[in-house]
Amino acid sequence: MEHTYQYAWIIPFLPLPVTMSIGFGLLLVSTATKNIRRMWAFPSILLLSIAMVFSVNLSIQQINGSPIYQYLWSWTINNDFSLEFGYFIDPLTSIMLILITTVGIFVLIYSDNYMSHDQGYLRFFAYMSFFNASMLGLVTSSNLIQIYIFWELVGMCSYLLIGFWFTRPIAASACQKAFVTNRVGDFCLLLGILGFYWITGSFEFRDLFETFNKLIYSNGVNSLFATLCAFLLFLGAVAKSAQFPLHIWLPDAMEGPTPISALIHAATMVAAGIFLVARLLPLFASIPYIMNIISLIGVITLLLGATFALAQRDIKRSLAYSTMSQLGYIMLALGLGSYRAALFHLITHAYSKALLFLGSGSIIHSMEPLVGYSPDKSQNMVLMGGLTRYVPITRTTFLLGTLSLCGIPPLACFWSKDEILSESWLYSPIFAVIAYFTAGLTAFYTFRVYLLTFEGYLHVNLKNYSGTKNNSFYSISLWGKEVPKTININLLFSMTMNNNESAYFFPKNTYQFDGNVINRMRYFTTRFLKKYTSMYPHESDNTMLFPLLILVVFTLFVGFIGIAFGQGEIYFDLLSKWLAPSKNLLHPNSDHFVDWYEFLTNVFFSVSIAFFGIFVASIFYGSAYSFLKNLDLINSFVKIGPKRAFLDQIVNVIYSWSYNRGYIEFFYTRVVIRSIRGLAKLTHFFDRRIIDGIINSVGVISFFAGEVIKYLVGGGRISSYLFFYLFFLLIFLLIYFLFLSL
């Protein structure tokens, strides 16, 4: 075990050579580096794969019962102050390492084809490798200062990747929004770190936890100050994991390339906040008020995220709010003290959400030939529909990811989400009702995304499409039966050889080629046109489909690591066994015991809610609507008249609330931003008019006084200047002593 752990420090440094090589290559030999740009994907994937092998080895050691391991070396020593760097290996670290490396590898493989046409291909892989290295360094950090350094590096990488297409104003605005919002949380995190160093005198996790618990039990610390410092630490995680009210950056982060969205939402940036709360959970558990705040923020976030996703038209934005809601579930579990359930859902959600985001990228990739490289159109679900027959593999993988997120057994998220729902009943019935209601909303909006994208029934012809907005709930397809699927190549070449003016490629004066050349051109052009100029959507290349198929396997089977099998001495629960090394020291409540009767009861209730959400989504967005409408069941269920009008008003209110994101950003714009700008203008006025005015007035008065004395008093004689100087000095001294006497 010691031999295995002593090389763990290599893991964060493995992706760095790619970033450094690309950077130096672009600076020193730019042309040569760009000429072999497609080769840089291989070392990126290879080095991260090596990091994955190390991570799997460490995880196996943890499962086999190896204790927590920490290695430190001194960085700064000055009298009583000592700052050490090192790495800390425990079950939480090993879980995060597995998530980051596996999801990162799939995203890199996917990105090689997805970004192949982009001029920033090299820059993309340099940023990605640095992003992975920063996240790996964060989860292996042994103290708060080290975490904060990598925390800022992760934020910097997210800024660069969200604004990757910085020439688009909306992308530049999105990365600035993410950067500024996270600065709020990062500043609070720094204050919290310094506060706990003031309390405990240590940045190291073990020393910090032990010292703080002793101070709490002996009343040796001000409880209000300790609560404030803990709350500041939590605010850092709130911003990074897009929890209410600092969630506003997350949907705008979709302006980056789709592989970045998958990495951010599955295993890196938003997972960093969850990791921080999980790492500091022994500290938070000593302060009940903080645990209540964590659970309350989690409940609010999961509900708001689900309601905001109900009416979004952008497929990536809808998935982004889904991430926000699911992170709310994880934060709720952490606030309840259910360490195991939180990490379990973090694992299952990571693979399911990576599958959905990469699937959405495949959908966008298939839509771009139809609507152009415009995110407003290629990501708009209202302009999709009927994609099943054209992208069957993407459709199947996306459906499985959707069902997993809905909580349908036996897929991954079912097991973890059901465990959180069960834990919420023990803590607060109100929280449990909200969590169950949100589970139904989750099934509704995720299946809505699937139906609008793949199963739409309302079709219009591509050449009749005008690009106008459609306010209908239902899907609109851009292609119809009248549009030819492929161009007739034989007709094209027959027109060309006959020098027809209507030939597509060649004008009338085209040179005549021999038959051999024509056959070669026909072969090449046929393959080219079928692949690139078809007016119909097409399935993605194998390098994009391969990660989807592997992630499907994880989505199908990763949930089984948290299921308990057997009874008595023959009892197997892989996740509990994985977390066993940390339960005595850090997280004593990580044991898991299954009451199968209670489990089946909860399963029946939660699955029924999920199926009800799917059913409602099918009514509003699927072919079931037209069937019920033909039978006139809808009008008979809701009578035409005042009741129907009242129902329409309720639907419109819900739709407006969801589409406008709860008017929270409107509040920030009108209240927060305007207040800050007003304060800035007031400060600017005070600085320019008052402060600068006083200084400038003194200068002007001195200038005019000198001019007056020069021309009216002194006459150019030094004796006169000296006389008036002493005279006014005497008057000043008399006034000064007069005030002293009073």
C-alpha positions in Angstrom: 0.0 0.0 0.0 2.8 2.4 0.9 4.5 1.7 -2.4 1.2 2.4 -4.3 0.5 5.7 -2.5 3.9 7.2 -2.7 3.4 7.8 -6.5 -0.1 9.4 -6.1 1.5 12.9 -6.4 2.1 12.2 -10.1 -1.7 12.1 -10.9 -2.3 15.9 -11.0 0.9 16.5 -13.1 0.2 14.0 -15.8 -2.1 16.2 -18.0 0.3 19.2 -17.8 2.9 18.2 -20.4 0.2 18.5 -23.2 -0.7 22.0 -22.1 3.0 23.1 -21.8 4.0 21.4 -25.2 1.1 23.0 -27.1 1.8 26.4 -25.5 5.5 26.4 -26.2 4.9 24.9 -29.7 2.5 27.7 -30.6 5.0 30.3 -29.3 8.2 28.9 -30.9 7.2 26.7 -33.9 3.7 27.8 -34.6 3.4 26.5 -38.1 4.7 23.0 -37.4 2.5 22.7 -34.3 -0.6 23.6 -36.3 0.3 21.3 -39.1 0.2 18.3 -36.7 -2.7 19.6 -34.6 -4.8 16.4 -34.8 -1.9 14.5 -33.2 -2.2 16.3 -29.9 -5.4 14.5 -29.0 -3.5 11.3 -28.6 -1.1 12.4 -25.8 -4.0 14.2 -24.1 -6.0 11.0 -23.9 -3.0 8.8 -23.2 -1.7 10.8 -20.2 -5.2 11.1 -18.7 -5.6 7.3 -19.2 -2.4 6.8 -17.2 -3.9 9.0 -14.5 -7.0 6.9 -14.6 -5.0 3.7 -14.1 -3.4 5.2 -11.0 -6.8 6.3 -9.7 -8.3 2.9 -10.2 -5.4 1.3 -8.3 -5.9 3.7 -5.4 -9.6 3.0 -5.4 -8.9 -0.8 -5.2 -6.6 -0.2 -2.3 -9.4 1.8 -0.5 -12.0 -1.0 -1.2 -9.5 -3.6 0.2 -9.4 -1.7 3.5 -6.3 0.5 3.2 -6.3 3.3 5.7 -6.3 7.0 4.9 -2.9 8.2 3.7 -1.4 11.7 3.8 2.0 12.9 2.7 3.3 16.4 3.5 6.5 18.4 2.8 7.3 21.8 4.2 7.0 24.8 1.9 7.3 27.8 4.2 8.5 27.8 7.9 8.7 31.0 9.8 8.8 30.9 13.6 5.4 29.6 14.7 4.0 29.6 11.1 4.4 26.5 8.9 2.8 25.9 5.6 3.0 22.4 4.1 2.0 21.0 0.8 1.1 17.4 0.1 -1.6 15.0 -1.0 -4.4 13.4 0.9 -5.8 10.0 -0.2 -9.1 8.8 1.2 -12.3 7.4 -0.3 -13.6 10.8 -1.3 -10.4 11.5 -3.2 -10.4 8.2 -4.9 -14.1 8.6 -6.0 -13.4 12.0 -7.4 -10.3 10.8 -9.2 -12.2 8.1 -10.9 -15.0 10.5 -12.0 -12.6 13.2 -13.3 -10.4 10.8 -15.3 -13.0 8.5 -16.8 -15.4 11.3 -17.8 -12.4 13.4 -18.9 -11.2 10.6 -21.2 -14.6 10.2 -22.9 -14.9 14.0 -23.4 -11.4 14.2 -25.0 -12.2 11.3 -27.4 -15.5 13.0 -28.2 -13.8 16.4 -28.7 -11.3 15.2 -31.2 -14.0 14.9 -33.8 -16.4 17.5 -32.4 -13.8 20.3 -32.5 -11.9 19.1 -35.6 -13.3 21.8 -37.8 -12.5 24.6 -35.3 -9.5 26.9 -35.7 -9.0 26.8 -31.9 -8.5 23.0 -31.8 -5.0 23.2 -30.2 -6.1 25.9 -27.8 -9.1 23.8 -26.8 -7.0 20.7 -25.9 -4.4 22.9 -24.0 -7.2 24.3 -21.9 -8.8 20.9 -21.4 -5.6 19.3 -20.2 -5.0 22.2 -17.8 -8.6 22.0 -16.6 -8.2 18.3 -15.8 -4.9 18.9 -14.0 -6.3 21.7 -11.9 -9.3 19.5 -10.8 -7.1 16.5 -10.0 -4.9 18.8 -7.9 -7.9 20.1 -6.1 -9.3 16.8 -5.0 -5.8 15.5 -3.9 -5.1 18.6 -1.8 -4.2 18.1 1.8 -5.0 21.5 3.2 -7.3 24.5 2.6 -4.6 26.8 1.1 -3.7 24.1 -1.5 -7.4 23.7 -2.2 -7.8 27.4 -2.7 -4.9 27.6 -5.2 -6.4 24.8 -7.4 -9.9 26.3 -6.8 -8.8 29.5 -8.5 -7.1 27.5 -11.3 -10.3 25.6 -12.0 -12.2 28.9 -12.1 -9.6 30.4 -14.5 -9.9 27.3 -16.8 -13.7 27.5 -16.8 -13.5 31.2 -17.7 -11.3 30.4 -20.7 -13.4 27.5 -21.8 -16.8 29.1 -21.4 -15.5 32.0 -23.4 -13.7 29.8 -25.9 -15.5 31.4 -28.8 -14.7 34.9 -27.5 -15.4 36.6 -30.8 -19.1 36.0 -30.1 -20.3 38.8 -27.7 -22.7 36.4 -26.0 -19.9 34.0 -25.2 -17.6 36.8 -23.9 -20.5 38.0 -21.7 -21.1 34.5 -20.4 -17.6 33.8 -19.3 -17.4 37.2 -17.6 -20.7 36.5 -15.8 -19.3 33.1 -14.6 -16.0 34.8 -13.5 -17.7 37.6 -11.6 -20.2 35.4 -9.9 -17.6 32.9 -8.8 -15.4 35.8 -7.5 -18.1 36.4 -4.9 -18.0 32.9 -3.7 -14.2 32.7 -3.9 -13.7 35.8 -1.7 -16.1 34.4 0.9 -14.1 31.1 0.8 -10.8 32.9 1.4 -12.3 34.8 4.4 -13.6 31.5 5.8 -10.2 29.8 5.4 -8.5 32.7 7.2 -11.1 32.7 9.9 -10.6 29.0 10.6 -6.9 29.4 10.7 -7.4 32.1 13.3 -9.5 29.7 15.3 -7.5 26.5 15.0 -4.0 27.6 13.9 -3.9 25.0 11.1 -4.9 24.6 7.4 -4.5 20.8 7.5 -7.7 18.8 7.5 -7.0 16.4 10.3 -5.6 19.0 12.6 -8.4 21.5 11.8 -11.2 18.9 12.4 -9.7 17.6 15.7 -8.8 21.1 17.1 -12.2 22.6 16.1 -14.2 19.8 17.6 -12.3 20.1 20.9 -12.9 23.8 21.0 -16.6 23.3 20.3 -17.0 20.7 23.1 -15.1 22.9 25.6 -16.7 26.1 24.6 -13.3 27.5 23.7 -14.5 29.3 20.6 -17.0 32.0 19.9 -20.0 30.1 18.4 -21.2 33.1 16.3 -17.7 33.7 14.8 -17.3 30.0 14.1 -20.7 29.8 12.4 -19.9 32.9 10.3 -16.6 31.4 9.1 -18.3 28.1 8.3 -21.0 29.9 6.4 -18.3 31.8 4.4 -16.7 28.5 3.5 -20.1 27.2 2.3 -20.7 30.2 0.2 -17.6 29.3 -1.8 -19.2 26.0 -2.7 -22.6 27.7 -3.4 -21.0 29.7 -6.2 -19.0 26.9 -7.7 -21.8 24.4 -7.6 -24.4 26.8 -8.9 -26.6 26.8 -5.8 -29.2 29.4 -5.1 -28.7 32.4 -5.2 -25.4 32.2 -7.0 -26.6 29.9 -9.8 -27.1 32.5 -12.5 -23.8 31.8 -14.3 -24.6 28.1 -15.0 -27.1 28.4 -17.9 -25.0 31.1 -19.7 -22.0 28.8 -19.4 -23.6 26.8 -22.2 -22.1 29.2 -24.7 -18.9 27.2 -24.6 -18.4 24.1 -26.8 -20.6 21.1 -25.8 -17.7 18.9 -24.6 -16.9 21.6 -22.1 -20.5 21.6 -20.9 -20.3 17.9 -20.3 -17.0 18.2 -18.4 -18.2 21.1 -16.2 -21.5 19.5 -15.4 -20.4 16.0 -14.8 -17.0 15.9 -13.1 -15.2 19.2 -12.7 -16.3 22.7 -11.8 -19.8 22.1 -10.3 -18.5 18.9 -8.7 -15.8 21.0 -7.0 -18.3 22.7 -4.7 -19.8 19.4 -3.8 -16.4 18.0 -3.1 -15.6 21.0 -0.8 -18.7 20.5 1.3 -18.1 16.8 1.5 -14.5 17.3 2.5 -15.5 19.8 5.2 -18.5 17.9 6.4 -17.0 16.9 9.7 -16.4 20.6 10.4 -19.9 21.6 9.3 -21.5 18.7 11.3 -20.2 20.4 14.5 -22.4 23.4 13.8 -26.1 22.4 13.5 -27.1 25.8 12.1 -24.8 25.3 9.1 -26.2 21.9 8.4 -29.7 23.3 8.4 -28.6 26.1 6.0 -27.0 23.5 3.7 -30.1 21.4 3.5 -32.3 24.4 3.1 -30.2 25.8 0.2 -30.2 22.3 -1.3 -34.0 22.1 -1.2 -34.5 25.6 -2.7 -32.0 24.8 -5.5 -33.5 21.5 -6.5 -36.9 23.0 -6.7 -35.9 26.1 -8.6 -33.7 24.2 -11.0 -36.6 21.9 -11.9 -39.1 24.7 -12.4 -36.6 26.7 -14.5 -36.1 23.7 -16.8 -39.8 23.2 -17.6 -40.0 25.7 -20.5 -36.5 26.2 -21.8 -36.1 25.9 -25.5 -32.3 25.5 -25.7 -31.5 21.9 -25.2 -28.2 22.6 -23.3 -29.8 25.2 -21.1 -32.5 22.7 -20.1 -29.9 20.2 -19.2 -28.0 22.9 -17.3 -30.9 23.6 -15.1 -31.3 19.8 -14.7 -27.7 19.8 -13.3 -28.6 22.6 -10.9 -31.6 20.6 -9.6 -29.6 17.4 -9.2 -26.8 19.2 -7.4 -29.5 20.5 -5.1 -30.4 16.9 -4.3 -26.7 16.2 -3.4 -26.5 19.3 -1.3 -29.7 18.3 0.5 -28.2 14.9 1.3 -25.0 16.5 2.6 -27.1 18.8 4.8 -28.9 15.8 6.2 -25.6 14.2 7.1 -26.1 11.5 4.5 -22.5 11.4 3.3 -23.0 8.0 1.5 -26.2 9.0 -0.4 -24.6 12.3 -1.6 -21.5 10.6 -3.0 -23.6 7.9 -4.5 -25.8 10.4 -6.4 -22.7 12.4 -7.4 -21.3 9.2 -9.1 -24.5 8.2 -10.9 -25.4 11.7 -11.9 -21.9 12.4 -13.4 -22.1 9.5 -15.9 -25.8 10.1 -16.8 -25.3 13.8 -17.3 -22.1 13.3 -19.3 -24.1 11.0 -21.5 -26.9 13.5 -22.0 -24.6 16.4 -22.7 -22.5 14.5 -25.2 -25.7 13.2 -26.7 -27.0 16.8 -27.1 -23.7 17.6 -28.8 -24.4 14.9 -31.3 -27.8 16.3 -31.9 -26.5 19.8 -32.4 -23.8 18.3 -34.7 -26.6 16.7 -36.8 -28.7 19.9 -36.9 -25.9 22.3 -38.0 -26.0 21.4 -41.8 -29.7 22.4 -41.7 -29.7 25.6 -39.8 -26.1 26.7 -39.9 -23.6 27.1 -37.2 -25.9 29.2 -35.0 -26.5 28.1 -31.4 -29.9 29.9 -31.4 -31.1 27.5 -34.1 -29.0 24.3 -33.8 -29.7 24.1 -30.0 -33.4 25.1 -30.2 -35.6 22.1 -29.4 -38.6 23.9 -31.0 -36.9 23.5 -34.3 -36.2 19.8 -33.8 -38.4 16.8 -33.8 -38.5 13.4 -35.6 -34.8 12.8 -35.3 -35.3 9.1 -34.3 -35.1 7.8 -37.9 -31.9 9.8 -38.7 -29.8 9.4 -35.5 -30.9 6.1 -34.0 -27.8 5.5 -31.9 -27.8 9.0 -30.4 -31.5 8.6 -29.7 -31.1 5.3 -27.9 -28.3 6.5 -25.7 -30.1 9.8 -25.0 -33.2 7.9 -24.0 -31.3 5.7 -21.5 -29.7 8.8 -20.0 -33.1 10.5 -19.8 -34.7 7.5 -18.1 -31.8 7.3 -15.6 -32.3 10.9 -14.7 -36.0 10.3 -14.3 -35.3 7.7 -11.7 -36.5 4.6 -13.6 -35.1 1.3 -12.4 -32.7 -0.3 -12.8 -30.7 2.6 -14.3 -28.1 4.4 -12.2 -29.8 7.5 -10.8 -32.8 5.5 -9.6 -30.8 3.9 -6.8 -29.0 7.1 -5.6 -32.0 9.4 -5.8 -34.3 7.0 -4.1 -31.8 6.8 -1.2 -31.8 10.6 -0.9 -35.6 10.7 -0.9 -35.7 8.1 1.8 -33.3 10.0 4.0 -35.3 13.2 3.5 -38.3 11.6 5.2 -36.3 11.0 8.3 -35.2 14.7 8.5 -38.2 16.8 7.5 -41.6 15.8 5.9 -41.7 19.2 4.2 -38.3 18.7 2.6 -39.4 15.2 1.6 -42.6 16.4 -0.1 -40.6 19.0 -2.0 -38.0 16.4 -3.0 -40.7 14.0 -4.3 -42.5 16.7 -6.1 -39.3 17.7 -7.8 -38.7 14.1 -8.8 -41.9 14.3 -10.7 -40.9 17.6 -12.3 -37.5 16.0 -13.2 -39.3 13.2 -15.1 -41.5 15.7 -16.8 -38.8 18.1 -18.1 -36.2 15.5 -19.0 -38.7 13.5 -21.0 -39.9 16.8 -22.6 -36.4 17.3 -23.9 -36.4 13.8 -25.4 -39.9 14.1 -27.0 -39.2 17.5 -28.5 -36.0 16.3 -29.9 -36.7 12.9 -31.2 -40.4 12.2 -31.2 -42.0 15.4 -32.5 -45.0 14.9 -34.7 -45.6 18.4 -36.3 -43.5 18.6 -39.5 -43.0 21.5 -41.9 -41.1 21.6 -45.1 -37.5 23.0 -45.0 -38.0 25.3 -48.0 -41.1 26.8 -46.3 -39.3 27.5 -43.1 -39.0 31.2 -42.4 -37.2 31.1 -39.1 -40.1 32.8 -37.2 -40.7 31.9 -33.6 -43.3 29.4 -32.8 -45.0 29.5 -29.4 -46.5 26.1 -29.6 -45.5 23.5 -27.0 -45.0 21.0 -29.8 -42.0 20.1 -31.9 -41.4 21.4 -35.4 -39.3 19.5 -37.9 -37.2 21.3 -40.4 -37.3 18.6 -43.0 -40.2 16.9 -44.9 -40.9 14.4 -47.5 -40.6 16.8 -50.4 -37.0 17.5 -49.7 -34.7 15.1 -51.5 -32.5 13.1 -49.2 -29.5 13.1 -51.5 -28.4 14.8 -54.6 -28.7 12.7 -57.8 -25.0 12.3 -58.6 -25.5 10.5 -62.0 -27.8 13.3 -63.1 -25.3 15.8 -62.0 -22.5 14.3 -64.0 -24.6 13.7 -67.1 -25.5 17.4 -67.1 -21.8 18.3 -66.6 -20.6 16.1 -69.5 -23.3 17.5 -71.8 -22.1 21.1 -70.9 -25.6 21.9 -69.6 -25.8 25.5 -68.2 -27.7 24.2 -65.2 -24.9 22.0 -64.0 -24.3 22.4 -60.3 -20.6 22.5 -60.2 -19.2 23.3 -63.6 -20.0 26.1 -66.1 -20.6 25.7 -69.8 -17.0 26.0 -70.7 -15.9 23.0 -68.5 -13.0 21.0 -69.8 -13.8 17.5 -71.0 -12.3 14.7 -68.8 -11.8 11.2 -69.8 -13.9 8.4 -68.4 -11.4 7.3 -65.8 -11.1 10.7 -64.3 -14.9 11.1 -64.3 -15.3 7.8 -62.5 -12.8 8.9 -59.8 -14.6 12.2 -59.4 -17.9 10.5 -59.2 -16.7 8.2 -56.4 -15.1 11.0 -54.4 -18.0 13.4 -54.8 -20.7 10.8 -54.0 -19.0 10.1 -50.7 -18.4 13.7 -50.0 -22.0 14.8 -50.7 -23.6 12.0 -48.8 -21.5 12.8 -45.7 -21.6 16.6 -45.7 -24.2 18.1 -48.0 -27.2 16.0 -47.2 -30.3 18.1 -46.4 -31.2 15.5 -43.7 -29.7 15.0 -40.3 -27.0 12.4 -40.0 -25.5 10.3 -37.3 -22.3 11.4 -35.8 -18.9 9.7 -36.5 -17.7 6.7 -34.6 -15.3 8.7 -32.5 -18.3 10.7 -31.1 -20.6 7.6 -30.8 -18.0 5.5 -28.9 -18.0 7.6 -25.7 -21.8 7.6 -25.8 -21.9 3.8 -25.9 -19.4 3.4 -23.1 -21.3 6.0 -21.0 -24.4 3.9 -21.6 -22.7 1.0 -19.9 -21.9 3.1 -16.9 -25.4 4.5 -16.8 -26.8 0.9 -16.8 -24.6 -0.6 -14.2 -22.8 2.0 -12.0 -25.9 2.2 -9.8 -25.3 -1.4 -8.6 -22.2 -0.4 -6.6 -24.6 1.0 -4.0 -26.9 -1.9 -3.7 -26.6 -4.3 -0.8 -26.7 -8.0 -1.5 -27.0 -10.9 0.9 -27.6 -11.1 4.6 -25.7 -11.8 7.8 -22.0 -12.5 7.3 -22.5 -12.7 3.5 -23.3 -9.0 3.0 -21.8 -7.1 0.1 -22.2 -3.4 -0.5 -19.3 -2.1 -2.7 -19.9 1.6 -2.0 -20.1 1.2 1.8 -17.0 -0.9 1.6 -15.3 1.8 -0.4 -16.2 4.4 2.2 -15.3 2.3 5.1 -11.7 3.7 5.7 -13.1 7.2 6.4 -16.1 6.3 8.5 -14.3 6.2 11.9 -12.2 9.3 11.5 -14.2 11.7 9.3 -17.7 10.4 8.5 -19.1 8.0 11.1 -22.6 7.9 9.5 -21.5 6.3 6.2 -22.9 2.8 7.1 -25.8 1.6 5.0 -28.4 -0.9 6.2 -31.3 -1.9 3.9 -34.8 -2.6 5.0 -36.1 -4.2 1.9 -39.8 -3.8 2.8 -39.3 -0.1 3.3 -37.1 0.1 0.3 -39.8 -1.5 -2.0 -42.5 0.8 -0.5 -40.4 3.9 -1.3 -39.5 2.6 -4.7 -43.2 2.1 -5.6 -44.0 5.6 -4.6 -41.0 7.3 -6.3 -41.3 5.3 -9.5 -45.0 6.1 -9.7 -44.3 9.8 -9.4 -41.6 9.5 -12.2 -44.0 7.6 -14.5 -46.7 10.2 -13.8 -44.2 12.9 -14.9 -43.4 11.0 -18.0 -47.1 10.5 -18.8 -47.9 14.2 -18.4 -44.9 15.1 -20.7 -46.2 12.6 -23.3 -49.6 14.3 -23.2 -48.2 17.7 -23.8 -45.3 17.0 -26.1 -45.9 13.6 -27.6 -48.2 11.9 -30.1 -50.6 11.2 -27.2 -51.8 14.8 -27.5 -53.1 14.4 -31.1 -54.7 11.0 -30.1 -56.5 12.5 -27.2 -57.5 15.5 -29.2 -59.0 13.4 -31.9 -61.1 11.6 -29.3 -62.1 15.0 -27.9 -61.0 13.8 -24.4 -59.1 17.0 -23.6 -62.1 19.2 -24.2 -64.4 16.9 -22.3 -62.0 16.7 -19.4 -61.6 20.5 -19.3 -64.8 22.2 -20.4 -64.6 25.1 -22.9 -65.3 28.3 -21.0 -64.2 30.0 -17.8 -62.6 26.8 -16.4 -60.5 26.4 -19.6 -59.5 30.1 -19.5 -58.5 29.9 -15.9 -56.4 26.8 -16.6 -54.7 28.6 -19.5 -53.9 31.5 -17.2 -52.3 29.1 -14.7 -50.2 27.4 -17.5 -49.1 30.8 -18.8 -48.0 32.0 -15.4 -46.0 28.8 -14.9 -44.5 29.0 -18.4 -43.5 32.7 -17.9 -42.0 31.9 -14.5 -39.9 29.0 -16.0 -38.9 30.7 -19.3 -37.9 33.9 -17.5 -35.9 31.8 -14.9 -38.1 33.0 -12.0 -37.3 36.6 -12.7 -34.2 36.2 -10.5 -31.8 37.6 -13.1 -34.3 40.5 -13.7 -34.0 41.2 -9.9 -30.2 41.1 -10.1 -30.3 43.5 -13.1 -32.7 46.0 -11.7 -31.7 45.9 -8.0 -28.2 44.6 -7.5 -26.5 45.7 -10.7 -28.2 49.1 -10.8 -27.5 49.7 -7.1 -23.8 48.9 -7.6 -23.7 51.1 -10.7 -25.4 53.9 -8.7 -22.9 53.5 -5.9 -20.1 53.6 -8.4 -21.4 56.8 -10.0 -21.8 58.4 -6.6 -18.3 57.4 -5.6 -17.0 58.7 -8.9 -18.8 62.0 -8.4 -17.4 62.3 -4.8 -13.9 61.5 -6.0 -13.9 63.8 -9.0 -15.9 66.7 -7.6 -15.3 66.7 -3.8 -11.8 65.1 -3.3 -10.3 66.3 -6.5 -12.2 69.6 -6.2 -10.7 70.4 -2.9 -7.2 69.7 -4.1 -7.7 71.6 -7.4 -9.3 74.5 -5.4 -6.2 74.8 -3.2 -4.0 74.9 -6.3 -6.2 77.5 -8.0 -6.4 79.7 -4.9 -2.6 79.5 -4.4 -2.1 80.5 -8.1 -4.4 83.5 -8.0 -3.0 84.6 -4.6 0.5 84.5 -6.0 -0.5 86.5 -9.0 -2.3 89.1 -6.8 0.8 89.5 -4.6 3.1 89.6 -7.6 1.4 92.5 -9.3 -0.4 94.5 -6.5 1.6 94.0 -3.3 5.3 93.2 -3.7 6.2 95.3 -6.7 9.1 92.9 -7.3 11.0 93.8 -4.1 12.1 91.0 -1.8 11.8 93.2 1.3 8.1 93.8 0.6 7.5 90.1 0.1 9.3 89.4 3.4 7.3 92.0 5.3 3.9 90.7 4.1 5.0 87.1 4.8 5.9 88.0 8.4 2.7 90.1 8.8 0.4 87.3 7.8 2.4 84.7 9.8 1.9 86.9 12.9 -1.8 87.1 12.2 -2.0 83.3 11.9 -0.1 82.8 15.1 -2.4 85.2 16.9 -5.5 83.4 15.7 -4.0 80.0 16.6 -3.2 81.0 20.2 -6.6 82.7 20.5 -8.3 79.4 19.7 -6.0 77.6 22.1 -6.9 79.9 24.9 -10.6 79.3 24.3 
